[in-house]
Amino acid sequence: MEFLVASAIGTMTAAGLYLVLRLRTFPVILGMSLLTYAVNVFLFASGRLTVGAPPILTDATTYTDPLPQALVLTAIVISFGMTAVVVMIALGAFLGADDDHVNDPARDEDESGEEQT
Amino acid sequence: MMHWIIAPVVLPAILAPFIVLAARYHVGIQRVFSLAGVVGLIAICAGLAWQASDGTVTLYQLGDWAAPFGIVVVGDRLSTLMILLTAVLALFVLLYAIGSHWDARGRHFHALFQFQLMGIMGAFLTGDLFNLFVFFEVLLIASYGLMIHAGGNRRLRAGVQYVLFNLLGSTLFLFALGAIYAETGTLNMADLAQRIALIGPEATAGIRIASVLLLMVFAIKAALVPLHFWLPSSYAEAPGPVAALFAIMTKVGAYAIIRVYTLIFGPDVAVTDGLYSNWLLPAALVSLAIGMIGLLGARKLDRLVAFSVIGSMGMVMVAISMFTPDSISAALYYIIHSTLAAGALFLISDLARAGRANLELTEQPPLAGAPLTSALFLVAAIAMAGLPPLSGFVGKLLILDAAFETPLVTWTWAIILTSSLISVVGFARAGSVLFWKAKSVPYPENTIAEPAPSPLSYVAVGGLITLLILHTVFAGPAYRYVAQTSDALFAPEAYISTVLSTPGKLSKPKKEEK
């Protein structure tokens, strides 16, 4: 099971990193989501993988570490909110400039597009 | 238990929703509450700093849960110094935002401003690594809103880059936290410090990876080369007062490095021995050089200031990466100076927009209010470039003095001195183009004279400059204070015992008997 989880995390991270290195916002945001999935599973696994055990101390001898579950919950909520924010800002940038590249604009465009306030 | 230590987090956290919910259509009321909140913050932070100044470590256990299980807020000299610096910078930035009407150009400026302060204060005060992550996210999500305040296509595009880069940083932070938790089973800083010391030299792979990952995260925040690419565009495109407030955000990264790498992965911890000391100093020197060369090469004033921030963060990191008590106190002195100077310069670059079509360093007719703006620019540039008599010079001298203990002393001296020269040339070129050459360019026909910036804007910038001068005049007491701070950082027993031995819920019974 450890191998399965570890390789799943690795695959998601690799795919996420590949997508993040693209130039346009949509693949980049998809890549960010993949990376956050990978990190969520990674956090979950940081408390050791235990199957079928309750996350509280009971009379039973085995239990799951409850703390990573709390950490994952926090991380999921935060990454969910952040993804929503970046989608909104990217949409705004795309609709305003009719261009969804994430790099700095070229130099000539830089000067003609000068606007303030 | 005293509750004041949590007030710097709670006060903005209450004010921000109040401003959104109750005062969203009244800029006047927003300004009053926001200003009152920041003044209150200064009073609270000054009180906390005074309380910590004799070396007391104040602990606050949220919900009265004892330390390794509950979340703690810790106020020692370093934390309270940083929150006081934040509150003071915030006051002048807020005055400027009100004086220049930046806050009325979009909505929710004051609410986001308060949320940003809440995140920064929390990041400085927390005693728990995961909580540090949460406060990083709070300050980042507020900064995303502030960064694209007042809109505009270019600002939104720079905002997308800024958000994406920081999201990547947050993901990396989570990976580092997961690895640390898997290796040690705790995320409380004081508890970590004890447990790391117990790890034997044979099982170090995981914790070494985790410590370097964590350092990378903080280096992203501190804009250390080669992780600085997010900074120039986003700081240059952000509204002037927002960029000035962001001057403290790079310092959050520097603070986190100082805190974690003296307390947890300290210089004498065997597990991480020689792991980052080899390349941190060269990276800092390169970022100092790149910052100052970028400053000379910048074609716009706001980019010039952004590169000067990279350079001064490089200077801070040069001092930090030596990890000796002398160098950390030099770094702390320089952090105060660099925050005030960068804040002032960003505000001045916004002042220079009055009467100019853009901030390109080209010949254009004189800007409105040029005499006063140019005088302020001169003083701030002297401070930032580190020329005598201002505090940049004193700070640089302290760093040069501390560099004697490193093997790279020749390189350090050479790069610091050369980059200072380059930055002087860069600032002099920018100033002469902006203010002197402008005299030879006539105004175009039938232009309406642009009004000069409001007096309140000048008061705000002048206040920051006055603080810089005070930081120079009282360099002796200031240095003694930061020296005590860094001594306490290198003797963290008081910090650790306060955090772990204070009884609370879930304490072991033997500790409660004490």
Chai-1 contact restraints between the chains, C-beta under 6 A:
chainA,res_idxA,chainB,res_idxB,connection_type,confidence,min_distance_angstrom,max_distance_angstrom,comment,restraint_id
A,M32,B,L167,contact,1.0,0.0,6.0,A-B,restraint_1
A,L35,B,T171,contact,1.0,0.0,6.0,A-B,restraint_2
A,V39,B,T171,contact,1.0,0.0,6.0,A-B,restraint_3
A,V39,B,L174,contact,1.0,0.0,6.0,A-B,restraint_4
A,V39,B,F175,contact,1.0,0.0,6.0,A-B,restraint_5
A,F42,B,G178,contact,1.0,0.0,6.0,A-B,restraint_6
A,L43,B,G178,contact,1.0,0.0,6.0,A-B,restraint_7
A,S46,B,G178,contact,1.0,0.0,6.0,A-B,restraint_8
A,S46,B,Y181,contact,1.0,0.0,6.0,A-B,restraint_9
A,S46,B,A182,contact,1.0,0.0,6.0,A-B,restraint_10
A,A75,B,L174,contact,1.0,0.0,6.0,A-B,restraint_11
A,I78,B,E137,contact,1.0,0.0,6.0,A-B,restraint_12
A,M82,B,L167,contact,1.0,0.0,6.0,A-B,restraint_13
A,V85,B,Y144,contact,1.0,0.0,6.0,A-B,restraint_14
A,V86,B,V163,contact,1.0,0.0,6.0,A-B,restraint_15
A,I89,B,G159,contact,1.0,0.0,6.0,A-B,restraint_16
A,I89,B,V160,contact,1.0,0.0,6.0,A-B,restraint_17
A,I89,B,V163,contact,1.0,0.0,6.0,A-B,restraint_18
A,A90,B,V160,contact,1.0,0.0,6.0,A-B,restraint_19
A,G92,B,L156,contact,1.0,0.0,6.0,A-B,restraint_20
A,A93,B,L156,contact,1.0,0.0,6.0,A-B,restraint_21
A,A93,B,R157,contact,1.0,0.0,6.0,A-B,restraint_22
A,A93,B,V160,contact,1.0,0.0,6.0,A-B,restraint_23
A,G96,B,N153,contact,1.0,0.0,6.0,A-B,restraint_24
A,G96,B,L156,contact,1.0,0.0,6.0,A-B,restraint_25
A,A97,B,N153,contact,1.0,0.0,6.0,A-B,restraint_26
A,V102,B,V160,contact,1.0,0.0,6.0,A-B,restraint_27
A,V102,B,Q161,contact,1.0,0.0,6.0,A-B,restraint_28
A,D104,B,S233,contact,1.0,0.0,6.0,A-B,restraint_29
A,E114,B,N358,contact,1.0,0.0,6.0,A-B,restraint_30
A,E115,B,G152,contact,1.0,0.0,6.0,A-B,restraint_31
